[in-house]
Amino acid sequence: MKKYRINVNGSLYEVEIEEIAAPATMSAPTPAPAAAPVAAAPVAAAPAGGAQVKAPMPGTILDVKVQNGQAVKKGDVLVILEAMKMENEIMAPCDGTVGSVSVRKGDSVETQALICTIG
């Protein structure tokens, strides 16, 4: 056992800590088997009916980064949504073309409000 004296916000505390030794039977870690090469994942394409991008939370649209007919890739920023004083980037869930944008800068949106469609 080891004893320590700790000062927390002006109050003094004495604590005892038990030191535990590592078990003698512990062996060195065995290396992981070599992984087989993995083929690159296919790029996500827009579903047949088009992907609907919806607001994940209520907030205010600070900026719209895309317009109708614009090609986007998965992960591209579509809009900036301010919620609880934080700016959230709403990103494209798949590759495709923006079919329609349903919001404008300054709009207030509720959770699950349609932001845009990607087809």
N, CA, C and O atoms as a GROMACS GRO file, in nm:
protein
  476
    1MET      N    1   0.084  -0.118   0.000
    1MET     CA    2   0.000   0.000   0.000
    1MET      C    3   0.089   0.124   0.000
    1MET      O    4   0.191   0.131   0.068
    2LYS      N    5   0.045   0.220  -0.078
    2LYS     CA    6   0.114   0.349  -0.080
    2LYS      C    7   0.017   0.453  -0.030
    2LYS      O    8  -0.101   0.452  -0.064
    3LYS      N    9   0.068   0.544   0.051
    3LYS     CA   10  -0.015   0.653   0.104
    3LYS      C   11   0.019   0.782   0.032
    3LYS      O   12   0.135   0.813   0.007
    4TYR      N   13  -0.086   0.857   0.000
    4TYR     CA   14  -0.069   0.986  -0.064
    4TYR      C   15  -0.155   1.088   0.008
    4TYR      O   16  -0.262   1.056   0.059
    5ARG      N   17  -0.107   1.211   0.011
    5ARG     CA   18  -0.185   1.322   0.065
    5ARG      C   19  -0.220   1.411  -0.054
    5ARG      O   20  -0.131   1.456  -0.126
    6ILE      N   21  -0.351   1.435  -0.073
    6ILE     CA   22  -0.399   1.511  -0.189
    6ILE      C   23  -0.475   1.633  -0.141
    6ILE      O   24  -0.556   1.625  -0.049
    7ASN      N   25  -0.447   1.747  -0.205
    7ASN     CA   26  -0.516   1.872  -0.173
    7ASN      C   27  -0.613   1.902  -0.287
    7ASN      O   28  -0.572   1.924  -0.401
    8VAL      N   29  -0.744   1.902  -0.254
    8VAL     CA   30  -0.847   1.932  -0.354
    8VAL      C   31  -0.924   2.054  -0.308
    8VAL      O   32  -0.997   2.049  -0.208
    9ASN      N   33  -0.908   2.163  -0.380
    9ASN     CA   34  -0.976   2.289  -0.349
    9ASN      C   35  -0.960   2.330  -0.202
    9ASN      O   36  -1.055   2.375  -0.139
   10GLY      N   37  -0.839   2.314  -0.150
   10GLY     CA   38  -0.812   2.356  -0.014
   10GLY      C   39  -0.842   2.252   0.091
   10GLY      O   40  -0.808   2.272   0.208
   11SER      N   41  -0.904   2.141   0.055
   11SER     CA   42  -0.930   2.033   0.151
   11SER      C   43  -0.826   1.925   0.134
   11SER      O   44  -0.798   1.882   0.022
   12LEU      N   45  -0.767   1.882   0.245
   12LEU     CA   46  -0.663   1.780   0.241
   12LEU      C   47  -0.724   1.642   0.260
   12LEU      O   48  -0.806   1.621   0.349
   13TYR      N   49  -0.683   1.547   0.176
   13TYR     CA   50  -0.731   1.410   0.184
   13TYR      C   51  -0.610   1.317   0.186
   13TYR      O   52  -0.512   1.341   0.116
   14GLU      N   53  -0.619   1.210   0.267
   14GLU     CA   54  -0.517   1.106   0.265
   14GLU      C   55  -0.578   0.984   0.200
   14GLU      O   56  -0.686   0.939   0.239
   15VAL      N   57  -0.509   0.929   0.101
   15VAL     CA   58  -0.559   0.811   0.031
   15VAL      C   59  -0.452   0.703   0.033
   15VAL      O   60  -0.333   0.732   0.033
   16GLU      N   61  -0.497   0.578   0.036
   16GLU     CA   62  -0.408   0.464   0.027
   16GLU      C   63  -0.438   0.393  -0.103
   16GLU      O   64  -0.554   0.367  -0.136
   17ILE      N   65  -0.333   0.361  -0.176
   17ILE     CA   66  -0.349   0.295  -0.305
   17ILE      C   67  -0.271   0.165  -0.300
   17ILE      O   68  -0.154   0.162  -0.265
   18GLU      N   69  -0.338   0.056  -0.337
   18GLU     CA   70  -0.274  -0.074  -0.340
   18GLU      C   71  -0.213  -0.095  -0.477
   18GLU      O   72  -0.278  -0.077  -0.579
   19GLU      N   73  -0.088  -0.133  -0.478
   19GLU     CA   74  -0.018  -0.158  -0.603
   19GLU      C   75  -0.033  -0.305  -0.636
   19GLU      O   76   0.000  -0.391  -0.554
   20ILE      N   77  -0.082  -0.336  -0.756
   20ILE     CA   78  -0.104  -0.474  -0.796
   20ILE      C   79   0.000  -0.510  -0.900
   20ILE      O   80   0.013  -0.442  -1.002
   21ALA      N   81   0.075  -0.614  -0.874
   21ALA     CA   82   0.178  -0.660  -0.968
   21ALA      C   83   0.113  -0.738  -1.080
   21ALA      O   84   0.008  -0.800  -1.061
   22ALA      N   85   0.174  -0.735  -1.197
   22ALA     CA   86   0.124  -0.811  -1.311
   22ALA      C   87   0.142  -0.959  -1.284
   22ALA      O   88   0.244  -0.998  -1.227
   23PRO      N   89   0.047  -1.044  -1.322
   23PRO     CA   90   0.061  -1.189  -1.299
   23PRO      C   91   0.183  -1.244  -1.370
   23PRO      O   92   0.217  -1.200  -1.480
   24ALA      N   93   0.249  -1.340  -1.307
   24ALA     CA   94   0.371  -1.397  -1.363
   24ALA      C   95   0.342  -1.480  -1.487
   24ALA      O   96   0.432  -1.501  -1.569
   25THR      N   97   0.220  -1.527  -1.504
   25THR     CA   98   0.186  -1.612  -1.618
   25THR      C   99   0.157  -1.533  -1.745
   25THR      O  100   0.128  -1.591  -1.849
   26MET      N  101   0.165  -1.404  -1.736
   26MET     CA  102   0.133  -1.320  -1.852
   26MET      C  103   0.242  -1.335  -1.957
   26MET      O  104   0.360  -1.317  -1.926
   27SER      N  105   0.204  -1.368  -2.080
   27SER     CA  106   0.302  -1.384  -2.187
   27SER      C  107   0.296  -1.265  -2.282
   27SER      O  108   0.204  -1.183  -2.276
   28ALA      N  109   0.395  -1.259  -2.368
   28ALA     CA  110   0.400  -1.150  -2.466
   28ALA      C  111   0.283  -1.166  -2.562
   28ALA      O  112   0.244  -1.279  -2.594
   29PRO      N  113   0.226  -1.055  -2.609
   29PRO     CA  114   0.114  -1.066  -2.702
   29PRO      C  115   0.156  -1.131  -2.832
   29PRO      O  116   0.267  -1.109  -2.881
   30THR      N  117   0.067  -1.212  -2.888
   30THR     CA  118   0.098  -1.277  -3.015
   30THR      C  119   0.058  -1.183  -3.127
   30THR      O  120  -0.045  -1.116  -3.119
   31PRO      N  121   0.139  -1.179  -3.232
   31PRO     CA  122   0.105  -1.088  -3.343
   31PRO      C  123  -0.021  -1.136  -3.414
   31PRO      O  124  -0.048  -1.256  -3.424
   32ALA      N  125  -0.097  -1.039  -3.462
   32ALA     CA  126  -0.220  -1.070  -3.535
   32ALA      C  127  -0.184  -1.129  -3.670
   32ALA      O  128  -0.083  -1.091  -3.729
   33PRO      N  129  -0.266  -1.221  -3.721
   33PRO     CA  130  -0.237  -1.278  -3.852
   33PRO      C  131  -0.247  -1.170  -3.960
   33PRO      O  132  -0.322  -1.074  -3.947
   34ALA      N  133  -0.168  -1.189  -4.064
   34ALA     CA  134  -0.168  -1.091  -4.173
   34ALA      C  135  -0.305  -1.088  -4.240
   34ALA      O  136  -0.364  -1.193  -4.268
   35ALA      N  137  -0.355  -0.970  -4.263
   35ALA     CA  138  -0.487  -0.954  -4.325
   35ALA      C  139  -0.476  -0.972  -4.476
   35ALA      O  140  -0.379  -0.929  -4.539
   36ALA      N  141  -0.577  -1.035  -4.530
   36ALA     CA  142  -0.582  -1.051  -4.676
   36ALA      C  143  -0.614  -0.916  -4.738
   36ALA      O  144  -0.686  -0.837  -4.678
   37PRO      N  145  -0.562  -0.888  -4.856
   37PRO     CA  146  -0.592  -0.758  -4.919
   37PRO      C  147  -0.741  -0.745  -4.943
   37PRO      O  148  -0.809  -0.841  -4.980
   38VAL      N  149  -0.791  -0.626  -4.921
   38VAL     CA  150  -0.933  -0.598  -4.936
   38VAL      C  151  -0.954  -0.511  -5.059
   38VAL      O  152  -0.882  -0.413  -5.080
   39ALA      N  153  -1.052  -0.546  -5.139
   39ALA     CA  154  -1.084  -0.466  -5.257
   39ALA      C  155  -1.147  -0.335  -5.212
   39ALA      O  156  -1.212  -0.329  -5.108
   40ALA      N  157  -1.128  -0.231  -5.291
   40ALA     CA  158  -1.185  -0.101  -5.258
   40ALA      C  159  -1.337  -0.111  -5.255
   40ALA      O  160  -1.397  -0.179  -5.338
   41ALA      N  161  -1.398  -0.043  -5.159
   41ALA     CA  162  -1.544  -0.044  -5.147
   41ALA      C  163  -1.606   0.031  -5.265
   41ALA      O  164  -1.551   0.131  -5.310
   42PRO      N  165  -1.719  -0.019  -5.315
   42PRO     CA  166  -1.783   0.052  -5.425
   42PRO      C  167  -1.836   0.187  -5.378
   42PRO      O  168  -1.875   0.203  -5.262
   43VAL      N  169  -1.837   0.282  -5.468
   43VAL     CA  170  -1.887   0.415  -5.435
   43VAL      C  171  -2.038   0.410  -5.425
   43VAL      O  172  -2.105   0.355  -5.513
   44ALA      N  173  -2.092   0.468  -5.319
   44ALA     CA  174  -2.237   0.467  -5.300
   44ALA      C  175  -2.304   0.555  -5.404
   44ALA      O  176  -2.268   0.671  -5.422
   45ALA      N  177  -2.401   0.499  -5.472
   45ALA     CA  178  -2.476   0.574  -5.571
   45ALA      C  179  -2.613   0.606  -5.513
   45ALA      O  180  -2.659   0.542  -5.418
   46ALA      N  181  -2.677   0.705  -5.571
   46ALA     CA  182  -2.809   0.745  -5.523
   46ALA      C  183  -2.909   0.632  -5.548
   46ALA      O  184  -2.903   0.567  -5.653
   47PRO      N  185  -3.002   0.608  -5.455
   47PRO     CA  186  -3.106   0.508  -5.476
   47PRO      C  187  -3.190   0.544  -5.599
   47PRO      O  188  -3.190   0.658  -5.644
   48ALA      N  189  -3.262   0.445  -5.652
   48ALA     CA  190  -3.341   0.463  -5.774
   48ALA      C  191  -3.436   0.582  -5.765
   48ALA      O  192  -3.446   0.659  -5.861
   49GLY      N  193  -3.504   0.599  -5.653
   49GLY     CA  194  -3.600   0.709  -5.640
   49GLY      C  195  -3.534   0.840  -5.596
   49GLY      O  196  -3.602   0.942  -5.586
   50GLY      N  197  -3.406   0.837  -5.570
   50GLY     CA  198  -3.337   0.956  -5.521
   50GLY      C  199  -3.329   0.955  -5.370
   50GLY      O  200  -3.420   0.907  -5.303
   51ALA      N  201  -3.221   1.008  -5.315
   51ALA     CA  202  -3.202   1.015  -5.170
   51ALA      C  203  -3.260   1.146  -5.118
   51ALA      O  204  -3.237   1.252  -5.175
   52GLN      N  205  -3.333   1.136  -5.010
   52GLN     CA  206  -3.385   1.256  -4.946
   52GLN      C  207  -3.291   1.290  -4.831
   52GLN      O  208  -3.266   1.206  -4.744
   53VAL      N  209  -3.240   1.412  -4.830
   53VAL     CA  210  -3.154   1.458  -4.721
   53VAL      C  211  -3.242   1.540  -4.629
   53VAL      O  212  -3.300   1.641  -4.669
   54LYS      N  213  -3.250   1.496  -4.502
   54LYS     CA  214  -3.338   1.562  -4.406
   54LYS      C  215  -3.257   1.620  -4.292
   54LYS      O  216  -3.146   1.575  -4.263
   55ALA      N  217  -3.313   1.720  -4.228
   55ALA     CA  218  -3.246   1.785  -4.115
   55ALA      C  219  -3.240   1.688  -3.998
   55ALA      O  220  -3.343   1.632  -3.959
   56PRO      N  221  -3.121   1.668  -3.940
   56PRO     CA  222  -3.109   1.575  -3.827
   56PRO      C  223  -3.157   1.636  -3.696
   56PRO      O  224  -3.178   1.565  -3.597
   57MET      N  225  -3.174   1.769  -3.694
   57MET     CA  226  -3.216   1.840  -3.572
   57MET      C  227  -3.277   1.973  -3.612
   57MET      O  228  -3.256   2.019  -3.725
   58PRO      N  229  -3.352   2.036  -3.524
   58PRO     CA  230  -3.407   2.168  -3.557
   58PRO      C  231  -3.297   2.273  -3.554
   58PRO      O  232  -3.202   2.262  -3.477
   59GLY      N  233  -3.310   2.374  -3.640
   59GLY     CA  234  -3.210   2.479  -3.643
   59GLY      C  235  -3.237   2.579  -3.753
   59GLY      O  236  -3.346   2.585  -3.810
   60THR      N  237  -3.134   2.659  -3.783
   60THR     CA  238  -3.143   2.763  -3.886
   60THR      C  239  -3.040   2.735  -3.994
   60THR      O  240  -2.926   2.703  -3.964
   61ILE      N  241  -3.081   2.748  -4.119
   61ILE     CA  242  -2.989   2.728  -4.231
   61ILE      C  243  -2.900   2.852  -4.243
   61ILE      O  244  -2.949   2.961  -4.270
   62LEU      N  245  -2.770   2.834  -4.221
   62LEU     CA  246  -2.675   2.946  -4.231
   62LEU      C  247  -2.626   2.964  -4.374
   62LEU      O  248  -2.600   3.077  -4.416
   63ASP      N  249  -2.612   2.853  -4.448
   63ASP     CA  250  -2.559   2.864  -4.584
   63ASP      C  251  -2.603   2.742  -4.664
   63ASP      O  252  -2.607   2.631  -4.612
   64VAL      N  253  -2.635   2.764  -4.790
   64VAL     CA  254  -2.667   2.655  -4.883
   64VAL      C  255  -2.551   2.647  -4.980
   64VAL      O  256  -2.523   2.742  -5.052
   65LYS      N  257  -2.483   2.533  -4.982
   65LYS     CA  258  -2.361   2.517  -5.063
   65LYS      C  259  -2.386   2.457  -5.201
   65LYS      O  260  -2.294   2.453  -5.283
   66VAL      N  261  -2.509   2.410  -5.229
   66VAL     CA  262  -2.538   2.346  -5.357
   66VAL      C  263  -2.658   2.411  -5.423
   66VAL      O  264  -2.732   2.488  -5.360
   67GLN      N  265  -2.677   2.379  -5.550
   67GLN     CA  266  -2.794   2.427  -5.623
   67GLN      C  267  -2.849   2.315  -5.711
   67GLN      O  268  -2.781   2.214  -5.733
   68ASN      N  269  -2.971   2.331  -5.760
   68ASN     CA  270  -3.034   2.230  -5.845
   68ASN      C  271  -2.943   2.195  -5.963
   68ASN      O  272  -2.885   2.283  -6.027
   69GLY      N  273  -2.932   2.064  -5.991
   69GLY     CA  274  -2.854   2.019  -6.105
   69GLY      C  275  -2.705   2.002  -6.078
   69GLY      O  276  -2.632   1.956  -6.166
   70GLN      N  277  -2.660   2.037  -5.961
   70GLN     CA  278  -2.517   2.028  -5.930
   70GLN      C  279  -2.479   1.883  -5.895
   70GLN      O  280  -2.550   1.817  -5.820
   71ALA      N  281  -2.368   1.835  -5.950
   71ALA     CA  282  -2.318   1.701  -5.918
   71ALA      C  283  -2.248   1.706  -5.782
   71ALA      O  284  -2.172   1.798  -5.755
   72VAL      N  285  -2.276   1.607  -5.698
   72VAL     CA  286  -2.212   1.599  -5.566
   72VAL      C  287  -2.157   1.460  -5.545
   72VAL      O  288  -2.205   1.363  -5.604
   73LYS      N  289  -2.058   1.450  -5.461
   73LYS     CA  290  -1.999   1.322  -5.421
   73LYS      C  291  -2.035   1.296  -5.276
   73LYS      O  292  -2.062   1.390  -5.201
   74LYS      N  293  -2.035   1.171  -5.237
   74LYS     CA  294  -2.063   1.134  -5.099
   74LYS      C  295  -1.969   1.211  -5.007
   74LYS      O  296  -1.848   1.210  -5.028
   75GLY      N  297  -2.025   1.279  -4.905
   75GLY     CA  298  -1.944   1.355  -4.810
   75GLY      C  299  -1.932   1.503  -4.842
   75GLY      O  300  -1.884   1.580  -4.758
   76ASP      N  301  -1.976   1.546  -4.962
   76ASP     CA  302  -1.974   1.689  -4.994
   76ASP      C  303  -2.073   1.763  -4.904
   76ASP      O  304  -2.179   1.711  -4.871
   77VAL      N  305  -2.037   1.884  -4.864
   77VAL     CA  306  -2.124   1.964  -4.777
   77VAL      C  307  -2.237   2.023  -4.861
   77VAL      O  308  -2.214   2.089  -4.962
   78LEU      N  309  -2.361   1.997  -4.816
   78LEU     CA  310  -2.478   2.050  -4.885
   78LEU      C  311  -2.523   2.181  -4.824
   78LEU      O  312  -2.544   2.280  -4.896
   79VAL      N  313  -2.539   2.183  -4.692
   79VAL     CA  314  -2.581   2.304  -4.622
   79VAL      C  315  -2.512   2.311  -4.487
   79VAL      O  316  -2.462   2.211  -4.436
   80ILE      N  317  -2.510   2.432  -4.430
   80ILE     CA  318  -2.462   2.453  -4.294
   80ILE      C  319  -2.585   2.482  -4.210
   80ILE      O  320  -2.659   2.577  -4.237
   81LEU      N  321  -2.607   2.401  -4.107
   81LEU     CA  322  -2.723   2.413  -4.019
   81LEU      C  323  -2.675   2.454  -3.880
   81LEU      O  324  -2.594   2.385  -3.819
   82GLU      N  325  -2.726   2.568  -3.831
   82GLU     CA  326  -2.691   2.611  -3.696
   82GLU      C  327  -2.795   2.556  -3.600
   82GLU      O  328  -2.915   2.579  -3.616
   83ALA      N  329  -2.746   2.484  -3.499
   83ALA     CA  330  -2.833   2.431  -3.395
   83ALA      C  331  -2.762   2.444  -3.262
   83ALA      O  332  -2.647   2.402  -3.249
   84MET      N  333  -2.826   2.502  -3.165
   84MET     CA  334  -2.769   2.523  -3.032
   84MET      C  335  -2.634   2.594  -3.038
   84MET      O  336  -2.539   2.555  -2.971
   85LYS      N  337  -2.627   2.699  -3.120
   85LYS     CA  338  -2.508   2.783  -3.135
   85LYS      C  339  -2.388   2.709  -3.196
   85LYS      O  340  -2.275   2.754  -3.184
   86MET      N  341  -2.415   2.595  -3.261
   86MET     CA  342  -2.308   2.521  -3.327
   86MET      C  343  -2.341   2.507  -3.475
   86MET      O  344  -2.456   2.486  -3.512
   87GLU      N  345  -2.238   2.519  -3.558
   87GLU     CA  346  -2.257   2.501  -3.701
   87GLU      C  347  -2.235   2.354  -3.737
   87GLU      O  348  -2.130   2.297  -3.707
   88ASN      N  349  -2.334   2.294  -3.801
   88ASN     CA  350  -2.329   2.154  -3.840
   88ASN      C  351  -2.330   2.144  -3.991
   88ASN      O  352  -2.416   2.202  -4.057
   89GLU      N  353  -2.235   2.070  -4.046
   89GLU     CA  354  -2.230   2.049  -4.191
   89GLU      C  355  -2.318   1.929  -4.224
   89GLU      O  356  -2.297   1.819  -4.174
   90ILE      N  357  -2.416   1.952  -4.309
   90ILE     CA  358  -2.502   1.843  -4.355
   90ILE      C  359  -2.443   1.797  -4.488
   90ILE      O  360  -2.434   1.875  -4.583
   91MET      N  361  -2.402   1.670  -4.494
   91MET     CA  362  -2.327   1.619  -4.608
   91MET      C  363  -2.410   1.525  -4.695
   91MET      O  364  -2.509   1.468  -4.651
   92ALA      N  365  -2.366   1.512  -4.818
   92ALA     CA  366  -2.434   1.423  -4.913
   92ALA      C  367  -2.414   1.278  -4.870
   92ALA      O  368  -2.301   1.237  -4.842
   93PRO      N  369  -2.522   1.200  -4.863
   93PRO     CA  370  -2.510   1.061  -4.822
   93PRO      C  371  -2.464   0.969  -4.935
   93PRO      O  372  -2.430   0.853  -4.911
   94CYS      N  373  -2.462   1.020  -5.060
   94CYS     CA  374  -2.425   0.939  -5.174
   94CYS      C  375  -2.383   1.029  -5.290
   94CYS      O  376  -2.403   1.151  -5.287
   95ASP      N  377  -2.325   0.968  -5.391
   95ASP     CA  378  -2.293   1.040  -5.514
   95ASP      C  379  -2.422   1.064  -5.592
   95ASP      O  380  -2.516   0.986  -5.581
   96GLY      N  381  -2.427   1.171  -5.670
   96GLY     CA  382  -2.544   1.195  -5.753
   96GLY      C  383  -2.554   1.340  -5.796
   96GLY      O  384  -2.457   1.415  -5.791
   97THR      N  385  -2.673   1.377  -5.839
   97THR     CA  386  -2.702   1.513  -5.883
   97THR      C  387  -2.813   1.569  -5.796
   97THR      O  388  -2.913   1.501  -5.770
   98VAL      N  389  -2.796   1.691  -5.751
   98VAL     CA  390  -2.898   1.754  -5.666
   98VAL      C  391  -3.022   1.775  -5.751
   98VAL      O  392  -3.019   1.846  -5.851
   99GLY      N  393  -3.132   1.712  -5.710
   99GLY     CA  394  -3.258   1.723  -5.784
   99GLY      C  395  -3.334   1.849  -5.745
   99GLY      O  396  -3.385   1.920  -5.831
  100SER      N  397  -3.340   1.875  -5.616
  100SER     CA  398  -3.409   1.995  -5.569
  100SER      C  399  -3.354   2.034  -5.433
  100SER      O  400  -3.316   1.949  -5.353
  101VAL      N  401  -3.350   2.164  -5.409
  101VAL     CA  402  -3.309   2.218  -5.279
  101VAL      C  403  -3.434   2.281  -5.219
  101VAL      O  404  -3.496   2.368  -5.279
  102SER      N  405  -3.471   2.236  -5.100
  102SER     CA  406  -3.596   2.278  -5.037
  102SER      C  407  -3.580   2.388  -4.933
  102SER      O  408  -3.679   2.431  -4.874
  103VAL      N  409  -3.456   2.434  -4.909
  103VAL     CA  410  -3.433   2.536  -4.807
  103VAL      C  411  -3.352   2.651  -4.866
  103VAL      O  412  -3.286   2.638  -4.969
  104ARG      N  413  -3.361   2.766  -4.797
  104ARG     CA  414  -3.282   2.884  -4.835
  104ARG      C  415  -3.208   2.933  -4.712
  104ARG      O  416  -3.243   2.898  -4.599
  105LYS      N  417  -3.107   3.013  -4.734
  105LYS     CA  418  -3.032   3.074  -4.624
  105LYS      C  419  -3.129   3.152  -4.536
  105LYS      O  420  -3.209   3.231  -4.585
  106GLY      N  421  -3.120   3.128  -4.403
  106GLY     CA  422  -3.205   3.197  -4.307
  106GLY      C  423  -3.330   3.120  -4.268
  106GLY      O  424  -3.397   3.157  -4.171
  107ASP      N  425  -3.365   3.012  -4.342
  107ASP     CA  426  -3.483   2.933  -4.308
  107ASP      C  427  -3.463   2.861  -4.175
  107ASP      O  428  -3.353   2.819  -4.141
  108SER      N  429  -3.573   2.849  -4.100
  108SER     CA  430  -3.574   2.766  -3.980
  108SER      C  431  -3.631   2.630  -4.019
  108SER      O  432  -3.731   2.623  -4.090
  109VAL      N  433  -3.568   2.524  -3.974
  109VAL     CA  434  -3.615   2.389  -4.007
  109VAL      C  435  -3.635   2.309  -3.879
  109VAL      O  436  -3.571   2.333  -3.778
  110GLU      N  437  -3.726   2.215  -3.887
  110GLU     CA  438  -3.752   2.122  -3.778
  110GLU      C  439  -3.680   1.991  -3.808
  110GLU      O  440  -3.632   1.970  -3.919
  111THR      N  441  -3.671   1.903  -3.709
  111THR     CA  442  -3.612   1.772  -3.728
  111THR      C  443  -3.687   1.698  -3.840
  111THR      O  444  -3.810   1.700  -3.844
  112GLN      N  445  -3.615   1.635  -3.928
  112GLN     CA  446  -3.666   1.558  -4.041
  112GLN      C  447  -3.727   1.644  -4.152
  112GLN      O  448  -3.795   1.591  -4.240
  113ALA      N  449  -3.704   1.776  -4.150
  113ALA     CA  450  -3.750   1.861  -4.260
  113ALA      C  451  -3.662   1.830  -4.382
  113ALA      O  452  -3.541   1.813  -4.369
  114LEU      N  453  -3.724   1.824  -4.499
  114LEU     CA  454  -3.651   1.794  -4.622
  114LEU      C  455  -3.559   1.911  -4.656
  114LEU      O  456  -3.603   2.026  -4.666
  115ILE      N  457  -3.430   1.880  -4.675
  115ILE     CA  458  -3.332   1.982  -4.713
  115ILE      C  459  -3.314   1.980  -4.865
  115ILE      O  460  -3.322   2.083  -4.931
  116CYS      N  461  -3.288   1.860  -4.920
  116CYS     CA  462  -3.276   1.847  -5.064
  116CYS      C  463  -3.288   1.700  -5.103
  116CYS      O  464  -3.292   1.612  -5.018
  117THR      N  465  -3.296   1.677  -5.234
  117THR     CA  466  -3.298   1.541  -5.286
  117THR      C  467  -3.178   1.524  -5.378
  117THR      O  468  -3.135   1.617  -5.446
  118ILE      N  469  -3.124   1.403  -5.379
  118ILE     CA  470  -3.011   1.371  -5.466
  118ILE      C  471  -3.053   1.252  -5.548
  118ILE      O  472  -3.089   1.148  -5.494
  119GLY      N  473  -3.048   1.266  -5.681
  119GLY     CA  474  -3.090   1.156  -5.769
  119GLY      C  475  -2.980   1.111  -5.859
  119GLY      O  476  -3.000   1.019  -5.939
   0.00000   0.00000   0.00000
